[in-house]
Amino acid sequence: MHHQTGKRWRATEAEDVTQETITLYEAIGGDATVRALTHRFYELMDTLPEAKRCRDIHPPDLAESEEKLYDYLTGYLGGPPIYMQKRGHPMLRRRHMVAEIGPQERDEWFLCFRQALEETVENEKLREIIWAPIEKLGHHMQNKE
């Protein structure tokens, strides 16, 4: 069965007889985890020397970028649709065209996101479910060779 981020996710714990259906947002710990994930992501981007090219295409102050990613991931994972309410349809590729995103920038972004995900989401299966569409999205955002 294919799990998609943002959709309802069926908990399949053997002891969970009720088979409660919850969102990925709820499964990873809701607001606190999404906040921790986005904060750690930008902290890594800001400090890892191997993420310098990715960092350089971002504004000097990362606060607004962090808020936008937090808003986006909240809705994307099945929480409140904050991003849509504030900014309308994400149109992520178009919004990122101002930045030159090549394979190196993309891979540095992946490095930071993957590490932040591993540090903030305990459950390995949930990390895998979240990572697959994030990786596709990252490849989609690339706009130069």
Contacts in CASP RR format, 6 or more apart in sequence:
PFRMAT RR
TARGET T0000
AUTHOR 0000-0000-0000
METHOD contacts of the structure
MODEL  1
MHHQTGKRWRATEAEDVTQETITLYEAIGGDATVRALTHRFYELMDTLPE
AKRCRDIHPPDLAESEEKLYDYLTGYLGGPPIYMQKRGHPMLRRRHMVAE
IGPQERDEWFLCFRQALEETVENEKLREIIWAPIEKLGHHMQNKE
3 9 0 8 1.000
3 129 0 8 1.000
4 133 0 8 1.000
5 24 0 8 1.000
5 76 0 8 1.000
5 77 0 8 1.000
5 78 0 8 1.000
5 129 0 8 1.000
5 130 0 8 1.000
5 132 0 8 1.000
5 133 0 8 1.000
5 134 0 8 1.000
6 23 0 8 1.000
6 24 0 8 1.000
6 25 0 8 1.000
6 75 0 8 1.000
6 76 0 8 1.000
6 77 0 8 1.000
6 78 0 8 1.000
6 79 0 8 1.000
7 23 0 8 1.000
7 78 0 8 1.000
8 21 0 8 1.000
8 22 0 8 1.000
8 23 0 8 1.000
9 21 0 8 1.000
9 22 0 8 1.000
9 23 0 8 1.000
9 24 0 8 1.000
9 27 0 8 1.000
9 129 0 8 1.000
10 19 0 8 1.000
10 21 0 8 1.000
11 19 0 8 1.000
11 20 0 8 1.000
11 21 0 8 1.000
11 22 0 8 1.000
11 27 0 8 1.000
12 19 0 8 1.000
23 77 0 8 1.000
23 78 0 8 1.000
23 79 0 8 1.000
24 77 0 8 1.000
24 78 0 8 1.000
24 126 0 8 1.000
24 129 0 8 1.000
24 130 0 8 1.000
25 34 0 8 1.000
25 74 0 8 1.000
25 75 0 8 1.000
25 77 0 8 1.000
25 78 0 8 1.000
25 79 0 8 1.000
26 78 0 8 1.000
26 79 0 8 1.000
27 123 0 8 1.000
27 126 0 8 1.000
28 34 0 8 1.000
28 77 0 8 1.000
28 121 0 8 1.000
28 123 0 8 1.000
28 126 0 8 1.000
28 130 0 8 1.000
30 77 0 8 1.000
30 79 0 8 1.000
31 74 0 8 1.000
33 120 0 8 1.000
33 121 0 8 1.000
34 70 0 8 1.000
34 73 0 8 1.000
34 74 0 8 1.000
34 77 0 8 1.000
35 70 0 8 1.000
36 120 0 8 1.000
37 73 0 8 1.000
37 116 0 8 1.000
37 117 0 8 1.000
37 120 0 8 1.000
37 121 0 8 1.000
38 66 0 8 1.000
38 69 0 8 1.000
38 70 0 8 1.000
38 73 0 8 1.000
38 116 0 8 1.000
39 66 0 8 1.000
40 115 0 8 1.000
40 116 0 8 1.000
40 119 0 8 1.000
40 120 0 8 1.000
41 66 0 8 1.000
41 69 0 8 1.000
41 112 0 8 1.000
41 113 0 8 1.000
41 116 0 8 1.000
42 62 0 8 1.000
42 65 0 8 1.000
42 66 0 8 1.000
42 69 0 8 1.000
42 112 0 8 1.000
43 116 0 8 1.000
44 51 0 8 1.000
44 111 0 8 1.000
44 112 0 8 1.000
44 115 0 8 1.000
44 116 0 8 1.000
45 51 0 8 1.000
45 54 0 8 1.000
45 55 0 8 1.000
45 58 0 8 1.000
45 62 0 8 1.000
45 108 0 8 1.000
45 109 0 8 1.000
45 112 0 8 1.000
46 55 0 8 1.000
46 62 0 8 1.000
48 108 0 8 1.000
48 111 0 8 1.000
48 112 0 8 1.000
50 108 0 8 1.000
50 111 0 8 1.000
51 108 0 8 1.000
51 109 0 8 1.000
51 111 0 8 1.000
51 112 0 8 1.000
52 108 0 8 1.000
53 104 0 8 1.000
53 105 0 8 1.000
53 108 0 8 1.000
54 104 0 8 1.000
54 105 0 8 1.000
54 108 0 8 1.000
54 109 0 8 1.000
54 112 0 8 1.000
55 108 0 8 1.000
57 99 0 8 1.000
57 100 0 8 1.000
57 101 0 8 1.000
57 105 0 8 1.000
58 65 0 8 1.000
58 99 0 8 1.000
59 65 0 8 1.000
68 83 0 8 1.000
68 87 0 8 1.000
70 82 0 8 1.000
71 82 0 8 1.000
71 83 0 8 1.000
71 86 0 8 1.000
71 87 0 8 1.000
72 83 0 8 1.000
72 90 0 8 1.000
72 92 0 8 1.000
74 80 0 8 1.000
74 81 0 8 1.000
74 82 0 8 1.000
74 83 0 8 1.000
75 81 0 8 1.000
75 82 0 8 1.000
75 83 0 8 1.000
75 84 0 8 1.000
76 83 0 8 1.000
77 130 0 8 1.000
83 90 0 8 1.000
84 90 0 8 1.000
92 137 0 8 1.000
92 140 0 8 1.000
92 141 0 8 1.000
93 140 0 8 1.000
93 141 0 8 1.000
93 143 0 8 1.000
96 141 0 8 1.000
96 143 0 8 1.000
97 143 0 8 1.000
99 105 0 8 1.000
99 143 0 8 1.000
100 143 0 8 1.000
100 144 0 8 1.000
101 109 0 8 1.000
101 141 0 8 1.000
101 142 0 8 1.000
101 143 0 8 1.000
101 144 0 8 1.000
102 142 0 8 1.000
102 143 0 8 1.000
102 144 0 8 1.000
102 145 0 8 1.000
103 142 0 8 1.000
103 145 0 8 1.000
105 142 0 8 1.000
106 138 0 8 1.000
106 139 0 8 1.000
106 141 0 8 1.000
106 142 0 8 1.000
109 138 0 8 1.000
109 141 0 8 1.000
110 135 0 8 1.000
110 138 0 8 1.000
113 134 0 8 1.000
114 131 0 8 1.000
117 127 0 8 1.000
117 130 0 8 1.000
117 131 0 8 1.000
117 134 0 8 1.000
118 127 0 8 1.000
121 127 0 8 1.000
121 130 0 8 1.000
END
